[in-house]
Amino acid sequence: MKGIHKLSTGKKFLMSLLATTVSIILTFGTTAIIDRKKQQAEKREMVLMVMYDMRESLKECEQCQKDMGTFCDLQVDVVAHPEKFSASGTALLVNAPILNYTTTTENIFKTNIETISTIGNILFVEAVSDFYGFRDRYKNDVADEFLRVGETSLRSYEGLSEFDAPLYAYRGGMYYQIMERDFEECMALMKVSEEDLDVFSKERKRVEESILGESMGEMTGKIIEERHQRNAALQKAREEGRKALGQD
């Protein structure tokens, strides 16, 4: 009986030990799974944030390319017909390239020391860095320089005739092509689709609107309307002032 009792006690101890071991494994295993899922979610969020920023920048650069193409066509027409120069200023200026983007995402990407470890793909990090480098060059060497040189050139027919607008369109096209290649490489590396970015974009706008209470478009519309109202009030005040001074 004593042997049986000892066996029973030993069995209970082993079962207790086994239960404790399984409990520890499950606890740490579950924690590891949760941490891994959290890391994967953070990685995906960062990738989508960066790639959304890249796509929006490409859209702006594409518009700049279209504008410069139209500018070049107008320039050729005006240079061939000098009599059109005096009336062409506005049309030419409207089609000057303007690249206006925020560097918030780029700064987060570059200054976060855990970027590489979080994303875990050095090729993706290199492609994004290359993209941002050429985006900066596009702004400085194409858009900003076009505006700086073009502003002076548009002051006279001779200046417009000598302005090498096609050079900037060509340079911009080369930069855009490289940026587009980097973007497509990133999509392939991280298995991101246009649909993924569309969903991210909608969610981003939803969050912005929930925080602001209204869309940026609505806010801008209100600001513009307020400006018109203030301008109208000031114009009316000027007229009343002139009447009071007997100037009308």
Disulfide bonds with the S-S distance in Angstrom:
none
